Amino acid sequence: TMTAVYQSSLSQTMIKRIRGEAECAKLENLDLSNGFISPFCLHMIAKSIQYNNTQNNINGALFDINLSRNILCGVNSAGDGDYDPTGLIELLETLAPSRCLRTLTLERNYIGVDACKALGTLLETRNPLSQLNLKACSLTSQEIIEIVSKMKKNTHLQILNLGSNFLNANSLEKLGKSITEKRCVLHYIDLSNNNLGDAEAEALILFIKENHSLLTLILDDNSFEEKGMKHIGTMLSRAKNLESISLHNNHIGHSGTREIALALEKNTKLTYLGLQWNNITNSCIELLAKALMQNRALKNITLIGNDFDDSKAALLLEGSLVANTNHVNIDVPHAPIRPPAIALKDLEAVEYFPFLNAFNGT
């Protein structure tokens, strides 16, 4: 039966390790990704963690938990199955008092509103969770609000991946209010592939202006049009701390590039700019070159997959040398085939997105 398959996916050896009964090193990293982990399995994991904590008088030994690509709430990626959040809620309640947990990955699981409420409650506690990956969890705007509205008191979360969900202006505003709290330490947010448009771009202005901790913002694979790019430009001109932004595959074209260029003339903090696959042509490059003549902060700009002449790349370099003591690293190879979303493999991306590999779904 299906239940038997789910139960067998969690071996007795693993249960013993979680319970602290196995004669081996203390379990600190639990990776059960792509393992048919069901609500019943989560119940077993939660009970085992509770047993371990009771027997060893500790508040949890686990540092990293990866449960990506499972059926945590009984529903698979195709939307088939009966929704049952009880196992995940029990696990989250068990993890809430932990003083060790650092990373929780729930990527590519349907978790639903009830589990989102439990996750929000966990974020309200003193739990030291610093990295939360909710990429492609089919989160609606309301479900995202259930999570982010509870982040106002959080003083530990540093990295949040909400890519490939269903954010809208309302949920962005709620997220913005949470991360503008002085106690917020969030420095990396992935909002890629959320079909964000003009209204969401406008919400990002306050989102960035009032925040004092955010360093990296991923906006790849969205749907910003001309008005939206004006808002993005305004956001960049007002950003006080933002160091890295990726706008990969937004098809911003000439008008969008113009807004970015105008923002670069005023921005004094941005060091990395990702503009891959954005229909950037020769006329766009001239705008960027002019901006680089005035910008003293930018160190890396990635333009893979655009359509401009090599002579224009040289023009960019000349512009950067006017204002920068060290020249801007300009990556402009013309790849013939568009790479998958968020497949940033160039060296500067690795340097300026140090946590990307844990969240890019590869």
Long-range contacts (C-beta under 8 A, 24 or more apart in sequence): 3-38, 3-40, 5-36, 6-36, 6-37, 6-38, 6-40, 6-41, 6-71, 7-40, 7-41, 9-35, 9-36, 9-37, 9-38, 9-41, 10-35, 10-37, 10-41, 10-44, 10-45, 15-44, 15-48, 18-45, 18-48, 18-49, 18-52, 19-48, 19-51, 19-52, 19-55, 20-51, 20-52, 20-55, 20-56, 20-61, 26-61, 27-61, 27-62, 28-61, 28-62, 28-63, 28-64, 28-100, 29-62, 29-63, 29-64, 29-66, 30-62, 30-64, 30-65, 30-66, 31-64, 31-66, 32-65, 32-66, 32-67, 32-70, 33-66, 33-67, 33-68, 33-69, 33-70, 33-105, 34-68, 34-69, 34-70, 35-70, 36-70, 36-71, 37-67, 37-70, 37-71, 37-72, 38-70, 38-71, 38-72, 38-74, 38-87, 39-72, 39-73, 39-74, 39-84, 39-85, 39-86, 39-87, 39-88, 40-87, 41-87, 42-72, 42-87, 42-88, 42-90, 42-91, 43-86, 43-87, 43-90, 45-91, 46-87, 46-90, 46-91, 46-93, 46-94, 49-91, 49-94, 49-95, 50-94, 59-97, 59-98, 59-99, 59-100, 60-95, 60-97, 60-98, 60-99, 60-100, 60-101, 61-100, 62-95, 62-98, 62-100, 62-101, 63-100, 63-101, 63-102, 63-103, 64-102, 64-103, 65-95, 65-101, 65-103, 65-104, 65-105, 66-103, 66-105, 67-104, 67-105, 67-106, 67-109, 68-105, 68-106, 68-107, 68-108, 68-109, 68-133, 69-107, 69-108, 69-109, 70-109, 71-109, 72-106, 72-109, 72-110, 72-111, 72-115, 73-109, 73-110, 73-111, 73-112, 73-115, 75-110, 75-112, 76-110, 77-108, 77-110, 79-110, 83-110, 83-112, 85-111, 85-112, 85-114, 85-115, 85-118, 88-115, 88-118, 89-114, 89-115, 89-118, 92-118, 92-119, 92-121, 92-122, 93-118, 93-121, 93-122, 95-122, 95-127, 96-121, 96-122, 96-125, 96-127, 97-125, 97-127, 98-127, 98-128, 99-126, 99-127, 99-128, 100-128, 101-127, 101-128, 101-129, 102-128, 102-129, 102-130, 102-131, 103-129, 103-130, 103-131, 103-132, 103-133, 103-358, 104-129, 104-131, 104-132, 104-133, 105-131, 105-133, 105-358, 106-133, 106-134, 106-137, 107-133, 107-134, 107-135, 107-136, 107-137, 107-161, 107-359, 107-361, 108-135, 108-136, 108-137, 108-361, 109-137, 110-137, 110-138, 111-137, 111-139, 111-143, 112-143, 113-140, 113-142, 113-143, 113-146, 116-143, 116-144, 116-146, 116-147, 117-146, 119-146, 119-147, 120-146, 120-147, 120-148, 120-149, 120-150, 120-151, 121-150, 123-147, 123-150, 123-151, 123-154, 123-157, 124-150, 124-153, 124-154, 127-156, 128-156, 129-156, 129-157, 130-156, 130-157, 130-158, 130-159, 131-157, 131-158, 131-159, 131-355, 131-358, 132-157, 132-159, 132-160, 132-161, 133-161, 133-358, 133-359, 134-160, 134-161, 134-162, 134-165, 135-161, 135-162, 135-163, 135-164, 135-165, 135-190, 135-359, 135-361, 136-163, 136-164, 136-165, 136-361, 137-165, 138-165, 138-166, 139-165, 139-166, 140-165, 140-166, 141-166, 141-167, 141-168, 141-170, 141-171, 142-171, 144-171, 144-174, 144-175, 145-170, 145-171, 145-174, 148-174, 148-175, 148-178, 149-174, 149-178, 150-178, 151-175, 151-178, 151-179, 151-184, 151-186, 152-177, 152-178, 152-181, 153-181, 153-183, 154-178, 154-183, 154-184, 155-183, 155-184, 155-185, 156-185, 157-185, 157-186, 158-185, 158-186, 158-187, 158-188, 159-186, 159-187, 159-188, 159-355, 159-359, 160-186, 160-188, 160-189, 160-190, 161-189, 161-190, 161-359, 162-189, 162-190, 162-191, 162-194, 163-190, 163-191, 163-192, 163-193, 163-194, 163-218, 163-220, 163-342, 163-359, 164-192, 164-193, 164-194, 165-194, 166-194, 166-195, 167-191, 167-194, 167-196, 167-200, 168-199, 168-200, 169-199, 169-200, 169-202, 169-203, 172-196, 172-200, 172-203, 172-204, 172-207, 173-203, 173-206, 173-207, 175-207, 176-203, 176-204, 176-206, 176-207, 176-210, 176-211, 179-207, 179-211, 179-213, 179-214, 180-206, 180-210, 180-211, 182-212, 184-211, 184-212, 184-213, 185-213, 186-211, 186-213, 186-214, 187-213, 187-214, 187-215, 187-216, 188-214, 188-215, 188-216, 188-218, 188-355, 189-214, 189-216, 189-217, 189-218, 190-218, 190-342, 190-359, 191-217, 191-218, 191-219, 191-222, 192-218, 192-219, 192-220, 192-221, 192-222, 192-246, 192-248, 192-341, 192-342, 193-220, 193-221, 193-222, 193-341, 193-342, 194-222, 195-222, 195-223, 196-222, 196-223, 196-224, 196-228, 197-222, 197-223, 197-224, 197-225, 197-228, 198-224, 198-225, 198-227, 198-228, 198-231, 200-228, 201-227, 201-228, 201-229, 201-231, 201-232, 201-235, 202-228, 202-231, 204-231, 204-232, 204-235, 205-231, 205-234, 205-235, 205-238, 207-235, 208-235, 208-238, 208-239, 208-242, 209-235, 209-238, 209-239, 209-240, 211-241, 212-240, 212-241, 213-241, 214-241, 214-242, 215-241, 215-242, 215-243, 215-244, 216-242, 216-243, 216-244, 216-245, 216-352, 216-353, 217-242, 217-244, 217-245, 217-246, 218-245, 218-246, 218-342, 218-353, 219-245, 219-246, 219-247, 219-250, 220-246, 220-247, 220-248, 220-249, 220-250, 220-274, 220-341, 220-342, 221-248, 221-249, 221-250, 221-341, 221-342, 222-250, 223-250, 224-250, 224-252, 224-256, 226-255, 226-256, 229-255, 229-256, 229-259, 229-260, 230-259, 232-256, 232-259, 232-260, 232-263, 233-259, 233-260, 233-262, 233-263, 234-263, 235-263, 236-260, 236-263, 236-264, 236-267, 236-270, 237-262, 237-263, 237-266, 237-267, 239-267, 239-269, 239-270, 240-269, 241-269, 242-269, 242-270, 243-269, 243-270, 243-271, 243-272, 243-352, 244-270, 244-271, 244-272, 244-273, 244-274, 244-352, 244-353, 245-270, 245-272, 245-273, 245-274, 246-272, 246-274, 246-344, 246-349, 246-353, 247-273, 247-274, 247-275, 247-278, 248-274, 248-275, 248-276, 248-277, 248-278, 248-341, 248-342, 248-344, 249-276, 249-277, 249-278, 249-338, 249-341, 250-278, 251-277, 251-278, 251-279, 252-278, 252-279, 252-280, 253-278, 253-279, 253-280, 253-281, 253-284, 254-281, 254-283, 254-284, 254-287, 257-284, 257-287, 257-288, 258-284, 258-287, 260-288, 260-291, 261-287, 261-288, 261-290, 261-291, 262-291, 264-288, 264-291, 264-292, 264-294, 264-295, 264-298, 265-291, 265-294, 265-295, 267-295, 267-297, 268-296, 268-297, 269-297, 270-297, 270-298, 271-297, 271-298, 271-299, 271-300, 271-352, 272-298, 272-299, 272-300, 272-301, 272-302, 272-348, 272-349, 272-352, 272-353, 273-298, 273-300, 273-301, 273-302, 274-301, 274-302, 274-344, 274-349, 275-301, 275-302, 275-303, 275-306, 276-302, 276-303, 276-304, 276-305, 276-306, 276-344, 277-304, 277-305, 277-306, 277-338, 278-305, 278-306, 279-306, 279-307, 280-306, 280-307, 280-308, 281-306, 281-307, 281-308, 282-308, 282-309, 282-312, 284-308, 285-312, 285-313, 285-315, 285-316, 286-312, 286-315, 288-316, 288-319, 289-315, 289-316, 289-318, 289-319, 290-319, 291-319, 292-316, 292-319, 292-320, 292-322, 292-323, 292-324, 292-328, 293-319, 293-320, 293-322, 293-323, 294-323, 295-323, 295-324, 296-323, 296-324, 298-324, 298-328, 299-324, 299-326, 299-328, 299-329, 299-348, 300-328, 300-329, 300-331, 300-348, 300-351, 300-352, 301-328, 301-329, 301-330, 301-331, 302-331, 302-344, 302-346, 302-348, 302-349, 303-330, 303-331, 303-332, 304-331, 304-332, 304-333, 304-334, 304-335, 304-339, 304-346, 305-334, 305-335, 305-338, 305-339, 306-332, 306-334, 307-334, 308-332
